[in-house]
Amino acid sequence: MFANLAVAALLAANASDPATIGVKNSAEPSALLETCGGKYGWQDPAPPVHIYGDTYYIGSCGISSLLIVSRAGDILIDGGTETNAKSVAANIERLGYRLSDVKYILNSHEHYDHTGAIKELQSLTGAKVIALNVSAPMLEAGHSFRDDPQLELLKTFPPIHVDHTIRDGETVRLGGLKLTAHSTPAHSPGSTSWTWRSCEAGKCLRMGYADSVTIPVDKDYRLADHPEHVAQFRAALKTIAALPCDLLMTPHPDISNLFERLAGHAALIDDKACAAYAKRGEGNLEAELTKEQVPAAK
């Protein structure tokens, strides 16, 4: 639950409404795959597509944005780069929802390719931004801090007003929606994975939006000099592996093969997907640690 009881009351106010309100004007998954097949550009436009139950994909070919709907209003996760704001907004309307239906905006991590559009989307929708307490200072500053191994590789983004902060394991509630935040500081210090339950035709799935598990580092950062970060990364992977997760989604859709899975070319539902995803993250970490041990060429 929220530490701020007033916030908890606000989010629980409409908790009696069912979460699933039916599929609207979704494109066919095959159309999404046809549009984005072989394209991973962050600005490559993609049609909005129904994923499962109350959950829709409304991002670009290369960057995920998710809309989770209820009769009490909708929740948006991630907005993409600054230039993605209008396409995300257009996809919400293309589905048949109003921008004002979006009541809360959440995020995966505080990098410009996922947060750049949030300020404009907050303005367009009037939604409240809710973020993990660790992530909030960076969102409000418009950039990461030096404890992010990628700091010098990153662009800044428009600073975001964070309306409410939550802690690891706390939930965001709206109507029948209940999303749980999981602190998974692998890709960035504020990395947040989200889980919720979606139902369709009497079958409910555990939805998992697992944050990135790659570990790029800039020229001034060595993992070997930061054993505490390596330990955090390993702990985050354990958290991701243990997520309640029947249907995996990731901030970059190609990393979880989402479009092919939606189109039926691979299994959409796999309760071991988050564990396998975490295993890939372990490989990323070990590869970077090994790379640091190789002497630079003279």
C-alpha positions in Angstrom: 0.0 0.0 0.0 1.0 3.6 -0.4 2.8 5.3 2.5 0.7 8.4 1.9 -2.8 7.3 3.0 -4.5 10.2 1.1 -2.9 8.9 -2.1 -4.1 5.3 -1.3 -7.6 6.6 -0.8 -7.5 8.5 -4.1 -6.3 5.4 -6.1 -8.8 3.1 -4.5 -11.8 5.4 -4.9 -13.1 3.6 -8.0 -12.0 0.1 -7.1 -15.3 -1.6 -7.7 -15.5 -1.4 -11.5 -14.3 -4.4 -13.5 -11.0 -4.0 -15.3 -11.9 -5.5 -18.7 -14.2 -3.4 -20.8 -13.8 -5.1 -24.2 -11.6 -4.8 -27.3 -12.0 -1.6 -29.2 -10.5 -0.5 -32.5 -7.4 -2.6 -32.4 -5.4 -3.4 -35.5 -4.8 -7.1 -36.2 -1.5 -8.4 -34.8 -0.6 -9.4 -38.3 -0.9 -5.8 -39.4 1.5 -4.8 -36.5 4.0 -7.4 -37.6 3.7 -6.4 -41.3 4.2 -2.7 -40.4 7.1 -3.3 -38.0 8.7 -6.5 -39.4 12.4 -5.8 -39.5 11.9 -2.2 -38.2 13.2 -1.3 -34.8 13.3 2.5 -35.1 12.1 4.4 -32.0 10.0 6.7 -34.2 8.8 4.1 -36.7 5.0 4.3 -36.3 3.0 1.2 -35.3 -0.8 0.7 -35.1 -2.4 0.0 -31.7 -3.0 -3.6 -31.0 -4.8 -5.6 -28.4 -2.5 -7.8 -26.3 -4.8 -9.5 -23.8 -7.8 -8.6 -21.7 -7.5 -4.9 -20.7 -4.0 -4.4 -22.1 -3.1 -2.7 -25.5 0.2 -2.0 -27.2 0.2 1.7 -28.4 4.0 2.3 -28.9 6.2 2.5 -31.9 8.0 -0.3 -33.7 11.0 0.0 -31.4 9.7 1.4 -28.1 6.9 0.0 -26.0 4.0 2.0 -24.6 1.1 0.1 -22.9 -2.4 1.2 -22.2 -4.3 -0.7 -19.5 -8.0 0.2 -19.4 -10.9 0.1 -17.0 -14.3 1.7 -16.7 -12.8 4.0 -14.1 -10.1 5.2 -16.4 -6.9 4.0 -18.0 -3.2 3.7 -17.0 -0.3 4.4 -19.4 3.1 2.8 -19.0 6.0 4.5 -20.8 5.7 7.1 -23.5 8.8 6.7 -25.7 11.0 9.5 -26.9 9.9 13.2 -26.9 8.8 12.9 -30.5 6.6 9.8 -29.7 4.1 11.8 -27.6 1.8 12.6 -30.5 1.8 9.1 -32.0 1.1 7.5 -28.6 -1.8 10.0 -28.1 -3.1 9.3 -31.6 -3.0 5.5 -30.9 -5.0 6.0 -27.7 -7.7 7.9 -29.7 -7.5 5.4 -32.6 -8.5 2.7 -30.2 -11.6 4.8 -29.3 -10.5 6.0 -25.9 -10.2 9.7 -24.9 -6.9 11.2 -23.8 -8.7 12.4 -20.7 -9.5 8.7 -19.8 -5.8 8.3 -18.9 -5.6 8.9 -15.2 -2.1 7.7 -14.3 1.2 7.5 -16.2 3.9 5.0 -15.0 7.3 4.3 -16.4 9.9 1.5 -16.6 13.1 3.5 -16.2 14.4 7.1 -16.4 16.1 7.1 -19.8 15.0 9.5 -22.6 13.9 6.8 -25.0 11.1 5.8 -22.6 10.4 9.0 -20.6 10.9 11.7 -23.2 7.2 11.8 -24.1 5.8 11.7 -20.6 5.8 15.4 -19.9 3.7 16.2 -23.1 1.5 13.2 -22.5 0.9 14.3 -18.9 -0.2 17.7 -20.4 -2.4 16.2 -23.1 -4.2 13.8 -20.7 -4.2 15.6 -17.4 -2.9 12.3 -15.8 -0.9 12.0 -12.6 2.6 10.6 -12.9 3.4 7.9 -10.3 7.0 6.6 -10.0 9.2 4.5 -7.8 10.7 6.7 -5.1 14.2 5.9 -6.4 13.3 7.0 -9.9 11.4 10.2 -9.1 14.4 12.5 -8.5 15.8 11.6 -11.9 12.5 12.0 -13.7 12.1 15.4 -12.1 15.7 16.4 -13.0 15.3 15.3 -16.6 18.4 13.1 -16.6 20.2 10.3 -14.8 22.8 10.7 -12.1 26.4 9.3 -11.9 25.2 6.1 -10.3 23.8 5.2 -13.7 26.5 3.3 -15.7 25.2 4.8 -18.9 25.1 8.4 -17.8 27.4 9.8 -20.6 25.6 7.8 -23.3 22.3 9.3 -22.5 20.4 12.4 -23.7 18.4 14.6 -21.4 14.6 14.6 -21.5 11.9 17.2 -20.5 11.7 17.2 -16.7 8.6 15.5 -15.4 6.5 16.5 -12.4 6.0 13.3 -10.3 2.7 13.6 -8.5 3.1 10.5 -6.3 5.9 8.2 -5.3 5.7 4.5 -4.4 8.1 1.9 -3.0 9.0 -1.5 -4.1 6.0 -3.9 -3.8 3.4 -1.2 -3.5 0.4 -1.0 -5.9 -1.4 1.4 -8.1 -5.1 0.9 -8.1 -7.7 2.3 -10.5 -11.2 0.7 -10.9 -10.5 -3.0 -11.2 -6.9 -2.5 -12.1 -4.1 -3.3 -9.6 -0.6 -2.9 -10.8 2.4 -3.8 -8.6 5.7 -2.0 -8.8 8.9 -4.1 -8.5 12.2 -2.4 -8.1 14.6 -4.1 -10.5 17.7 -1.9 -10.7 19.6 -3.7 -13.4 19.5 -1.5 -16.5 19.2 1.7 -14.4 19.1 2.7 -10.7 15.3 3.4 -11.0 14.3 0.5 -13.1 10.8 -0.6 -12.4 9.0 -3.8 -13.5 5.2 -3.9 -13.3 2.8 -6.9 -12.9 -1.0 -7.0 -13.1 -3.8 -9.5 -13.8 -5.7 -9.4 -17.1 -8.8 -11.5 -17.9 -10.4 -12.5 -21.2 -13.2 -14.9 -21.9 -13.0 -16.2 -18.4 -9.2 -16.8 -18.4 -6.9 -14.6 -16.3 -3.2 -14.2 -17.0 -0.4 -12.7 -14.9 1.0 -9.9 -17.0 4.6 -9.0 -16.6 6.2 -5.8 -18.0 9.8 -6.6 -17.1 12.3 -3.8 -17.4 15.5 -4.0 -19.5 18.3 -6.3 -18.5 21.1 -5.0 -20.8 24.0 -3.2 -19.1 25.7 -0.7 -21.4 28.4 1.4 -19.7 30.1 4.7 -20.6 33.8 5.2 -20.9 34.1 6.4 -17.3 32.3 3.6 -15.6 33.7 0.1 -14.8 31.5 -2.4 -13.2 34.6 -3.9 -11.4 34.9 -0.6 -9.5 31.2 -0.8 -8.3 30.6 -4.2 -6.7 27.5 -2.9 -5.0 26.0 -2.2 -8.5 26.9 -5.7 -9.7 25.2 -7.1 -6.6 22.1 -5.0 -7.2 22.0 -6.2 -10.8 22.1 -9.8 -9.7 19.4 -9.2 -7.1 17.2 -7.5 -9.7 17.6 -10.5 -12.0 16.4 -12.8 -9.2 13.4 -10.5 -8.8 12.6 -10.6 -12.5 12.9 -14.3 -12.6 10.4 -14.7 -9.8 7.8 -12.3 -11.2 4.2 -13.6 -11.5 4.5 -13.6 -15.3 2.4 -15.6 -17.8 2.7 -13.0 -20.6 6.0 -11.2 -20.9 6.4 -7.6 -22.3 9.5 -5.5 -22.4 10.3 -1.8 -23.0 11.8 -2.7 -26.4 9.3 -5.1 -27.9 11.8 -7.0 -30.1 13.7 -8.1 -27.0 10.7 -10.2 -26.0 9.7 -11.0 -29.6 6.3 -9.5 -28.8 5.0 -8.8 -32.3 5.8 -12.3 -33.6 4.2 -13.8 -30.5 1.0 -11.6 -30.9 0.8 -12.7 -34.5 0.9 -16.4 -33.5 4.4 -17.2 -34.8 5.7 -18.0 -31.3 4.1 -18.8 -27.9 2.4 -15.7 -26.5 1.8 -17.3 -23.1 4.8 -18.8 -21.2 5.0 -18.9 -17.4 8.8 -19.4 -17.7 9.4 -16.4 -19.9 10.5 -14.0 -17.2 12.9 -16.5 -15.8 14.4 -17.0 -19.3 14.6 -13.3 -19.7 16.5 -12.9 -16.4 18.9 -15.6 -17.6 19.7 -13.5 -20.6 20.4 -10.6 -18.3 22.8 -12.7 -16.4 24.6 -13.4 -19.7 24.7 -9.7 -20.4 26.3 -9.0 -17.1 28.9 -11.7 -17.3 29.8 -10.6 -20.9 30.4 -7.0 -19.7 32.5 -8.2 -16.7 34.6 -10.4 -19.0 35.0 -7.5 -21.4 36.4 -5.3 -18.7 39.2 -7.9 -18.0 40.5 -7.8 -21.6 43.3 -5.2 -21.8 42.6 -2.4 -24.2 44.5 -2.6 -27.5 47.5 -0.2 -27.8 
